[in-house]
Structure formats: structure tokens, C-alpha cells
């Protein structure tokens, strides 16, 4: 395990937790675009396993501190996994963004349904989280794309990743 990866993961988790106060209320869900931005950045810079780990730790901290709900787990972790896998196999920032959007917006929103019904005791429609999760992940993915493209123009992401 690389100490640099651990430190970079910690920084990404800290950024995500610190900006947990910034959310957009949409229906029954709170949209956290910074979480999704971090998911894409972690996916590109660290890979699928590390990005899922960052999403998991961030969700644990947010739930523990009351700045998030159990809905943070399926949304963030599915998005991080698909973003990481998409980047790993396609080597393209845009593919990581699409992976995050599909993972969180579609898969994560559907997996949030049983979490809401069984664990949180909320009566919601099965597609209740689709629009809020899509809004959240679209905003965060676009922010990540802008940051990563800017980084790639100045310091080439592949060269930076070799340092991990």
C-alpha cells in the first residue's frame, strides 16, 4: 500500500466531509455534488477500489456526524465503483464521469430504495431517488471533469498518477 495513496485519499475524504454542509435539497433527498466530484477524481487518480474506499469512509463520517443519511452509501459507492472501472478500462476522464452518473444516478438511486424503506422506514416510490441522485451526480461529475481536464493540460494526470 502506498503512503501517498493513503494521504491523497485522506485529503479527498476531508474535502468531501468538510463540504458536506453544501447540499441541494431535492424532494426526499439531499444532493451532495462535492461527493460525486470527489468520486470521479478518486476514480481517475486512485482507481476503482480506492475510490470506493474513499466513498465508504466519507459516508461513514457523514452519517456519524449527522451531515448525511444511510442513502449516502449506495449512491456514492456505486458511482465511485463504476467511475473507477470506466476509467481503468477506457482511460478517459469522460468515461469516468459517465460511470459516476450511471452508477449513482441509476444504480445507486435504485439501491437507495430498499435502504429508505427497510432501514429508514420511509414510504417512497421506487424511482423517488432517480431525479435527486441524477442532479447531484451530474453537477459533481461536471465539476470533476473541469478540474481533471485542467490538471491534465498542466501536469498530465498519467505522469502524476505514476508518483503514487
ABEGO torsion letter per residue (X at the ends): XBAAAAAAAAAAAAAAAAAAABBBBBEABBBBAAAAAAAAAAAAAAEAAAAAAAAAAAAAAAAAAGABBAAAAAAAAAAAAAAAAAAAAAGBAAAAAAAAAAAAAAAAAAAAAAAAAAAAGBBBBAAAAAAAAAAAAAAAAAAAAAAAAAAAAAAEAAAAAAAX
